[in-house]
Amino acid sequence: MGCIMLVLGVDAGGTSTRAVLATADGQCVGYGRGGSGNPTSSGVSLARDGVFDAVGQALRVAGADLGDVTGLAMAIAGHDSGGGENSWILDPLRERGFRGALHFESDLLAMYSSGAVAPVGYGVVCGTGASAVRVQGGRVAAAADGLGWLLGDRGSGFWIGRRAAHAVVDQLEGVGAETALTPLVLHAAGVAVDGAAEPGRDGRPIGLERLIRALYAQRPVRLATLAPLVFDAAEAADPVACGILERAGELLVQTIELVQQGSGPVVAGGSILARDGAPRRLLREHFAAAEGEYPVVLVDSGAAGAAVLALRNAGAPVDERVLARLRAGIPAG
């Protein structure tokens, strides 16, 4: 594409990968989306395919190839941006003609950079997992949680889904309150609601027996898929569901407080914060009290931020206008 500087920003997530091809002034000239791009969660082969699917689509839209790209920033969770293994993606990039610089970046920094260009601020994500970062000098200066379903992710989709499962088990065992979550969770697990309270062969309610088998047959992190049911029940004013979401919001605020120091813009993302409910309300109330003049900016991915980081790594200045141009050029969803 002549002498126009092109960079690629790649937001390589555990579920999907987004690639943005951008010019120095923030014009999005190509966009693509592929499968998982995280080699830790999906394996190297699938992650490589996901990245190249997304990158290939973005390049085709612009009529460009990898040889035209000055730099590539790959935002990815769990990668050692300080010098970890990169041959899994760099070698095939080189084989396809890429001669630019490859930089790995924090996925949380990319999310923050999708909503703010200020060198100091906060990024909060609450989806399947949950974490918060403080950004200083355009880099991550402090981080909290993001420890995974086994050791952390307080207030996350997993945390909410697990509490929903506990609430249903408690009701069926007779030690917990009746909740609208019970028929919702049983149905989601493929367990018949009718007759669920009847005694089964081992003396437990039939519904409990079947729910236990269904949930233990899944990977634990799949409990996060129950989180939307808690929002549905809370919208119908179910006290148990409302209590779960309130506590999730309180835990998320506690995580934020671990990194909070000074003022700055706040960028938030993730499926839990995308929904109207207690976690988002408590997040906004907390920052309104602490940061007053800075509203919470919601973003749906780190795609624009990955492009911002690619531009900065290539020496291109990024201001509010450049970020706005990038965000406007990226398709929704």
TADA-V166694 format. One record per backbone hydrogen bond with DSSP energy under -0.5 kcal/mol. CO is the residue of the C=O (numbers start at 1). NH is the residue of the N-H. If there is no record, write none. Layout:
((CO:NH) (CO:NH))
//
This chain:
((1:4) (5:24) (6:70) (6:71) (7:22) (8:10) (8:73) (9:11) (9:20) (10:12) (10:75) (11:13) (11:18) (12:77) (13:37) (13:38) (16:13) (17:34) (18:11) (19:32) (20:9) (20:22) (21:29) (21:30) (22:7) (23:26) (27:23) (27:29) (30:21) (32:19) (34:17) (36:50) (37:39) (38:42) (39:43) (43:47) (44:48) (45:49) (46:50) (47:51) (48:52) (49:53) (50:54) (51:55) (52:56) (53:57) (54:58) (55:59) (56:60) (57:61) (58:62) (59:63) (59:64) (60:63) (65:68) (66:69) (66:99) (68:6) (68:70) (70:101) (71:8) (72:74) (72:103) (73:10) (73:75) (74:76) (74:105) (75:12) (76:79) (79:81) (80:83) (80:84) (86:89) (86:90) (87:91) (89:93) (90:94) (91:95) (92:96) (93:98) (94:97) (101:72) (103:74) (105:76) (106:110) (107:111) (108:112) (109:113) (110:114) (111:114) (112:115) (112:116) (119:138) (120:265) (121:135) (122:267) (123:133) (124:269) (125:131) (126:272) (126:273) (127:157) (128:158) (129:127) (130:146) (131:125) (132:144) (133:123) (134:141) (134:142) (135:121) (136:139) (139:136) (139:141) (142:134) (144:132) (147:151) (148:152) (153:156) (153:159) (156:160) (157:161) (158:162) (159:163) (160:164) (161:165) (162:166) (163:167) (164:168) (165:169) (166:170) (167:171) (168:172) (169:173) (170:174) (170:175) (170:176) (171:174) (179:182) (180:184) (181:185) (182:186) (183:187) (184:188) (185:189) (186:191) (187:190) (193:196) (195:198) (196:207) (196:208) (198:206) (200:203) (204:200) (205:209) (206:210) (207:211) (208:212) (209:213) (210:214) (211:215) (212:216) (213:217) (215:218) (219:222) (220:223) (221:224) (222:225) (223:226) (224:227) (226:229) (226:230) (227:230) (227:231) (228:232) (229:233) (230:234) (231:235) (232:236) (233:238) (234:237) (238:242) (239:243) (240:244) (241:245) (242:246) (243:247) (244:248) (245:249) (246:250) (247:251) (248:252) (249:253) (250:254) (251:255) (252:256) (253:257) (254:258) (255:258) (255:259) (256:259) (256:260) (265:122) (266:297) (267:124) (268:299) (269:126) (270:274) (271:275) (272:275) (277:281) (278:282) (279:283) (280:284) (281:285) (282:286) (283:287) (284:288) (285:289) (286:290) (287:291) (287:292) (288:292) (291:293) (291:294) (293:295) (295:266) (295:297) (296:298) (297:268) (302:306) (303:307) (304:308) (305:309) (306:310) (307:311) (308:312) (309:313) (310:314) (311:316) (312:315) (319:323) (320:324) (321:325) (322:326) (323:327) (324:328) (325:329) (326:330) (327:330) (329:331))
//
